[in-house]
Amino acid sequence: ACLKSLYGNQGVNWNHRWTGGKKVPLREMNREQMWLLPPALEELIPTDHPARFVVEFVDALDREGWAELEVQIDGDPMGAPAYHPHALLSVWLYGFMTGVRSCRRS
């Protein structure tokens, strides 16, 4: 609604819905990636932190589990990469568990 109020009807189809079809490439996801100065992300999260439960749950989903969620787990090498479904579901579940339902919440 905000974009529509800013740009009006300047030739933009505001009613477009994605109907599936073409796959998009996925961004790489590595929870063990090292940083230049701080330690790896895995070392920053305590072993009993709820985020670890979310990671274990999401990583345990097999292809059939993702298919039940109607999520295409495979990306496409063409185009700009999308965020990996594992990362998106993990953030959503953790937010749901902690009561954060908007990134605007401070």
C-alpha positions as CSV (number, residue, x, y, z in Angstrom):
1,A,0.0,0.0,0.0
2,C,2.9,2.4,0.7
3,L,4.5,2.0,-2.7
4,K,1.1,2.4,-4.4
5,S,0.5,5.7,-2.5
6,L,4.0,6.9,-3.5
7,Y,4.0,5.9,-7.1
8,G,0.3,5.8,-8.0
9,N,-0.6,4.0,-11.2
10,Q,2.5,4.8,-13.2
11,G,2.1,1.7,-15.4
12,V,2.6,-0.7,-12.5
13,N,0.4,-3.7,-12.1
14,W,-0.2,-3.7,-8.3
15,N,-2.4,-6.9,-8.5
16,H,0.3,-9.2,-9.9
17,R,0.6,-12.5,-8.0
18,W,3.4,-14.9,-8.3
19,T,2.0,-18.2,-9.6
20,G,5.1,-20.3,-9.3
21,G,6.9,-21.8,-12.2
22,K,10.4,-20.6,-12.9
23,K,13.0,-21.4,-10.2
24,V,15.4,-18.6,-8.9
25,P,19.0,-19.0,-7.7
26,L,19.6,-19.2,-4.0
27,R,22.1,-17.3,-1.9
28,E,24.7,-19.4,-0.2
29,M,24.1,-20.1,3.5
30,N,26.9,-21.0,5.9
31,R,26.4,-20.8,9.6
32,E,30.0,-21.6,10.2
33,Q,31.4,-18.7,8.2
34,M,34.3,-16.9,9.9
35,W,34.3,-13.2,10.4
36,L,37.3,-10.9,10.0
37,L,37.4,-9.9,13.7
38,P,34.7,-11.7,15.8
39,P,34.5,-15.5,16.0
40,A,32.2,-17.7,14.0
41,L,28.5,-17.3,14.4
42,E,28.3,-20.7,16.0
43,E,30.6,-19.6,18.8
44,L,28.4,-16.5,19.6
45,I,25.2,-18.5,20.3
46,P,25.1,-20.5,23.6
47,T,24.5,-24.2,23.3
48,D,21.2,-24.0,25.2
49,H,19.9,-21.0,23.1
50,P,16.4,-21.6,21.5
51,A,17.9,-20.6,18.1
52,R,19.8,-23.9,18.1
53,F,16.5,-25.8,18.4
54,V,15.1,-24.0,15.4
55,V,18.2,-24.8,13.4
56,E,18.0,-28.5,14.3
57,F,14.3,-28.6,13.4
58,V,14.7,-26.8,10.0
59,D,17.8,-28.9,9.1
60,A,15.9,-32.1,9.9
61,L,13.3,-31.4,7.2
62,D,13.8,-33.6,4.3
63,R,12.7,-33.0,0.7
64,E,9.2,-34.4,1.5
65,G,8.9,-32.0,4.4
66,W,9.7,-29.1,2.2
67,A,7.3,-30.4,-0.4
68,E,4.5,-30.5,2.2
69,L,5.3,-26.9,3.0
70,E,5.0,-26.2,-0.8
71,V,8.6,-24.8,-0.9
72,Q,11.0,-25.4,-3.8
73,I,14.2,-26.2,-2.0
74,D,16.3,-26.2,-5.2
75,G,17.4,-22.9,-6.7
76,D,18.3,-21.9,-10.2
77,P,21.8,-20.8,-11.3
78,M,20.4,-17.9,-13.3
79,G,19.6,-14.4,-12.0
80,A,20.2,-12.8,-8.7
81,P,20.2,-15.3,-5.8
82,A,17.3,-15.5,-3.4
83,Y,17.6,-16.1,0.3
84,H,17.8,-19.8,1.1
85,P,14.5,-21.3,2.4
86,H,16.3,-22.8,5.4
87,A,17.4,-19.3,6.5
88,L,13.9,-17.7,5.9
89,L,12.0,-20.5,7.8
90,S,14.6,-20.4,10.6
91,V,14.1,-16.6,11.1
92,W,10.3,-16.9,10.8
93,L,10.1,-19.7,13.4
94,Y,12.5,-18.0,15.8
95,G,10.5,-14.8,15.5
96,F,7.3,-16.7,16.2
97,M,8.8,-18.4,19.2
98,T,10.1,-15.2,20.7
99,G,7.0,-13.1,19.9
100,V,8.7,-10.9,17.3
101,R,6.4,-10.8,14.3
102,S,7.8,-7.7,12.6
103,C,11.3,-6.4,11.9
104,R,10.1,-2.9,12.7
105,R,9.7,-3.9,16.4
106,S,12.4,-2.2,18.5
